[in-house]
Amino acid sequence: MNKLAWEAHALQVTESAAREPVAIVYAGSERKVEGILCRWRMCQEWWKRPSERDYFRVRLDSGLICEVFRDIQSGCWQLQRVYD
């Protein structure tokens, strides 16, 4: 089962030189990314106001799996979904 955040939550993320997440501050503590399970890029509503994001499904050192994304234009990271 998973929980989709209806409104994405801003995250503090330490990223690699390749702009991949290596650590995430979640629930008040920093968690290391043990692995990137998949990665994809989405371009939405290009005809209105372009929105381009890099999504990552990651496994944290606590065993938690979540989806995070980085907005290409702003560089901001957000939490999209948590799997339990």
TAKA-V963291 format. One record per backbone hydrogen bond with DSSP energy under -1.0 kcal/mol. NH is the residue of the N-H (numbers start at 1). CO is the residue of the C=O. If there is no record, write none. Layout:
{{NH:CO} {NH:CO}}
This chain:
{{3:82} {5:80} {9:79} {11:77} {14:23} {16:20} {19:16} {22:14} {23:14} {24:31} {25:12} {26:29} {29:26} {31:24} {33:22} {34:59} {35:59} {37:57} {38:57} {40:55} {42:53} {44:51} {48:45} {51:44} {53:42} {54:70} {55:40} {56:68} {57:38} {58:66} {59:35} {60:64} {61:32} {63:60} {66:58} {67:81} {68:56} {69:78} {70:54} {71:76} {72:52} {75:71} {78:69} {79:9} {80:67} {81:67} {82:3} {83:65} {84:1}}
